[in-house]
Amino acid sequence: MRKEDKAQIIDEIANILGAYNTVYVTDISGLTVAKSNELRRICYRRGVKLKMVKNTFLKRAMEQSETDYAEMYPALHGTSAIMVAERGNLPAQIIRDFRGKALLPDVKAAYIEECAYLGYQLDFLCSIKSKEELIGDLVSLLQSPVRNVISALQSGGAKLSGIVKTLSEK
């Protein structure tokens, strides 16, 4: 392969890494062609990009990136594929649902919104909430006391008017 071709592939991978805030390094080497095509279709439907990469190309693309992926370098061995998405837990959920009882695909490392996760922490990665989900939870927590106060005032107002009406009738 010519040096220009390698540089073009590295730039393509760097562009993919720069476009998403979630990167998973996975191992799908043990899957059959039919199973890997099925996984690709599922990823495409759910908005996750899946790409097989050479570890050296991926490492060079990570080094070119503005994001610091240095913590993920130990996971770059064997056969690797990257899964990139907008939501942090979406690739992990796809892998968990696809795996069933099998052990493949496997998560070697993940980089989710400025945090690197190494190893096979699939259940933990599935439970991570996105920034938008956390903001939604926070808003609902903040609205809950206000709703309780308004509800108490409304029900108290009905009780108070009932008491005043009863007293005025007597």
QUIZI-V713955 format. One record per backbone hydrogen bond with DSSP energy under -0.5 kcal/mol. NH is the residue of the N-H (numbers start at 1). CO is the residue of the C=O. E is the energy in kcal/mol with one decimal. If there is no record, write none. Layout:
BEGIN
NH/CO/E + NH/CO/E
END
This chain:
BEGIN
6/2/-2.0 + 7/3/-2.3 + 8/4/-2.0 + 9/5/-2.2 + 10/6/-2.6 + 11/7/-2.3 + 12/8/-2.1 + 13/9/-2.4 + 14/10/-2.6 + 15/11/-2.3 + 16/12/-1.9 + 17/13/-2.6 + 18/14/-2.2 + 19/15/-1.2 + 20/16/-0.7 + 20/17/-0.6 + 22/85/-0.9 + 23/111/-2.5 + 24/83/-2.7 + 25/109/-3.1 + 26/24/-0.6 + 26/81/-3.3 + 27/106/-2.5 + 28/26/-0.5 + 31/28/-1.4 + 36/32/-2.8 + 37/33/-2.3 + 38/34/-2.0 + 39/35/-2.4 + 40/36/-2.3 + 41/37/-2.1 + 42/38/-2.2 + 43/39/-2.5 + 44/40/-2.5 + 45/41/-2.5 + 46/42/-1.8 + 47/43/-0.5 + 47/44/-1.0 + 48/43/-3.1 + 49/84/-2.5 + 50/48/-0.5 + 51/82/-2.4 + 53/80/-2.0 + 58/54/-2.6 + 59/55/-2.7 + 60/56/-2.2 + 61/57/-2.4 + 62/58/-2.5 + 63/59/-2.2 + 64/60/-1.7 + 65/61/-1.2 + 69/67/-1.0 + 72/69/-2.2 + 73/70/-1.2 + 75/72/-1.6 + 76/73/-1.8 + 77/75/-1.9 + 80/53/-0.7 + 81/26/-2.1 + 82/51/-3.1 + 83/24/-2.3 + 84/49/-2.3 + 85/22/-1.4 + 91/87/-0.5 + 93/89/-2.2 + 94/90/-2.3 + 95/91/-2.5 + 96/92/-2.6 + 97/93/-2.6 + 98/94/-2.4 + 99/95/-2.6 + 100/96/-1.5 + 101/99/-0.6 + 102/99/-2.3 + 105/27/-0.5 + 106/27/-1.9 + 108/25/-3.0 + 108/106/-0.6 + 109/25/-1.7 + 110/117/-2.6 + 111/23/-3.2 + 112/115/-2.7 + 113/21/-2.1 + 113/111/-0.5 + 115/112/-1.0 + 117/110/-3.4 + 119/108/-2.2 + 121/119/-0.8 + 125/121/-2.5 + 126/122/-2.0 + 127/123/-1.2 + 128/124/-0.7 + 128/125/-0.5 + 134/130/-2.3 + 135/131/-2.2 + 136/132/-2.3 + 137/133/-2.3 + 138/134/-2.4 + 139/135/-2.6 + 140/136/-2.3 + 141/137/-2.1 + 142/138/-2.3 + 143/139/-2.2 + 144/140/-1.4 + 145/141/-0.8 + 146/142/-0.7 + 147/143/-2.6 + 148/144/-2.1 + 149/145/-2.4 + 150/146/-2.6 + 151/147/-2.6 + 152/148/-2.5 + 153/149/-2.6 + 154/150/-2.5 + 155/151/-2.6 + 156/152/-2.7 + 157/153/-2.3 + 158/154/-1.5 + 159/155/-1.9 + 160/156/-2.9 + 161/157/-2.5 + 162/158/-1.7 + 163/159/-2.2 + 164/160/-2.6 + 165/161/-2.3 + 166/162/-2.2 + 167/163/-2.6 + 168/164/-2.3 + 169/165/-1.6 + 170/166/-1.2
END
